[in-house]
Structures are given as structure tokens and as C-alpha cells.
Amino acid sequence: MKLLLDSCVWGGSKAELQALGHDVTWCGDWDKDPGDESVLEFARQETRILVTLDKDFGELAVVREQPHCGIVRLVGFRARQQAAVCANIVAKYGEELLQGAIATARPGQIRLRTE
């Protein structure tokens, strides 16, 4: 699966997800942060699921109706848990995400918005 990790996601997640066979880009490797709208647009153009800790992307997708290829928001996980949680969500909901779903994950809970 093609993923874009927001800069707020632990950088070590990139290598862990790549080791699982995912095609991963991490915004933390970029020279500068282009802003949330540009990050979401980059993910869409590259057909990447965006993984973030930031709730602002949900607002861009839902309220402003900015097109996307799926968003995974991780809430309340330690840095070293982020890759494993992301991998589990993508394995279970990858197709729904690519069709525009938004997954919000908290310890013990995953909420999937498909509209």
C-alpha cells in the first residue's frame, strides 16, 4: 500500500512500514512543510493514504470536501506503536480508505467514516 506519513508521525514508522512491504513517504524528509492542504493534495496525486496525528485533515476532507485517497488519524498512541497500528488499519480497511474513508484510531477503538 502507498502511504504518506505526516511529519507529526514518528519518523521510525517509515522504516517499519517499509519492512512490511509498504511504499512509504514521510513528510519529515521534505525540506519544508508545505501546509496541510498541499500535503493532502500530494497524497491524493500519488494515490497515498495519509497517516497523521492531526485532526485538521479531517476538516479539510469533510468540511471543505477536499478530495483524498484515505486518511488514518492516530490518537493516543506512543511513537513506537504508530507503525503497527497503521499497518493493522491498512490491512483491514485499505480498500475503503483508498475510496475516501477516514479512520480514526484510539487505543482499543477504530472508527471508520465512509461518507
C-alpha positions as CSV (number, residue, x, y, z in Angstrom):
1,M,0.0,0.0,0.0
2,K,1.2,3.5,-0.7
3,L,1.3,5.7,2.4
4,L,2.2,9.3,3.2
5,L,3.2,9.9,6.8
6,D,2.6,13.4,8.1
7,S,5.6,15.0,9.8
8,C,4.0,14.6,13.2
9,V,4.1,10.8,12.8
10,W,7.2,9.2,14.4
11,G,9.9,9.0,11.7
12,G,10.8,5.4,12.7
13,S,7.4,4.3,11.4
14,K,8.7,4.8,7.8
15,A,11.3,2.0,8.1
16,E,8.9,-0.3,10.0
17,L,6.2,0.1,7.4
18,Q,8.6,-0.3,4.5
19,A,9.8,-3.5,6.1
20,L,6.2,-4.8,5.9
21,G,6.2,-4.1,2.1
22,H,4.5,-0.7,2.0
23,D,5.6,2.2,-0.3
24,V,6.1,5.0,2.3
25,T,6.9,8.7,2.0
26,W,7.4,10.7,5.2
27,C,6.9,14.5,5.2
28,G,9.7,14.8,7.8
29,D,12.1,14.1,4.9
30,W,11.0,17.1,3.0
31,D,12.9,20.4,3.1
32,K,9.9,22.3,4.4
33,D,6.3,21.8,5.4
34,P,4.1,22.9,2.5
35,G,1.0,23.1,4.7
36,D,-1.9,20.7,5.3
37,E,-3.8,21.4,2.0
38,S,-0.7,20.7,0.0
39,V,0.1,17.6,1.9
40,L,-3.4,16.2,1.4
41,E,-3.2,17.1,-2.3
42,F,0.2,15.4,-2.7
43,A,-1.2,12.3,-1.1
44,R,-4.2,12.4,-3.5
45,Q,-2.0,12.9,-6.6
46,E,0.3,10.0,-5.5
47,T,-2.7,7.8,-4.5
48,R,-1.3,7.5,-1.0
49,I,-3.2,7.0,2.2
50,L,-2.3,9.9,4.6
51,V,-1.4,8.9,8.1
52,T,-1.4,11.7,10.7
53,L,-2.0,12.7,14.3
54,D,-3.6,15.9,13.2
55,K,-7.4,16.4,13.2
56,D,-7.2,19.3,10.7
57,F,-7.0,16.9,7.8
58,G,-10.4,15.5,8.7
59,E,-11.8,19.1,8.5
60,L,-10.2,19.6,5.1
61,A,-11.7,16.3,3.8
62,V,-15.2,16.6,5.4
63,V,-16.0,20.3,5.8
64,R,-14.1,21.6,2.8
65,E,-14.7,18.5,0.8
66,Q,-11.0,18.3,-0.4
67,P,-10.6,15.1,-2.3
68,H,-8.2,12.5,-0.8
69,C,-7.3,8.8,-1.0
70,G,-7.9,8.0,2.6
71,I,-6.8,9.4,5.9
72,V,-5.7,7.5,9.0
73,R,-5.6,9.6,12.2
74,L,-3.8,8.1,15.2
75,V,-4.8,9.4,18.6
76,G,-3.1,8.5,21.9
77,F,-0.5,6.0,20.7
78,R,3.1,6.1,21.7
79,A,5.5,6.8,18.9
80,R,6.8,3.2,18.7
81,Q,3.2,1.9,18.4
82,Q,2.2,4.0,15.4
83,A,3.6,1.8,12.6
84,A,2.0,-1.3,14.0
85,V,-1.4,0.4,14.4
86,C,-1.2,1.9,11.0
87,A,-0.3,-1.5,9.4
88,N,-3.3,-3.1,11.1
89,I,-5.7,-0.4,9.9
90,V,-4.4,-0.5,6.3
91,A,-4.6,-4.3,6.2
92,K,-8.2,-4.3,7.5
93,Y,-9.6,-1.1,5.8
94,G,-7.2,-0.4,2.9
95,E,-9.8,-0.6,0.1
96,E,-12.2,1.6,2.0
97,L,-9.5,4.1,2.7
98,L,-8.5,4.3,-1.0
99,Q,-12.1,5.0,-1.8
100,G,-12.1,8.0,0.6
101,A,-12.7,6.7,4.0
102,I,-11.3,8.3,7.1
103,A,-10.2,6.0,10.0
104,T,-9.7,7.4,13.5
105,A,-7.8,5.0,15.8
106,R,-7.6,5.3,19.6
107,P,-6.3,2.5,21.8
108,G,-9.0,-0.2,21.7
109,Q,-11.1,1.6,19.2
110,I,-11.2,2.3,15.4
111,R,-13.9,4.5,13.9
112,L,-14.3,4.4,10.1
113,R,-16.1,7.2,8.3
114,T,-17.0,6.1,4.7
115,E,-19.1,9.1,3.7
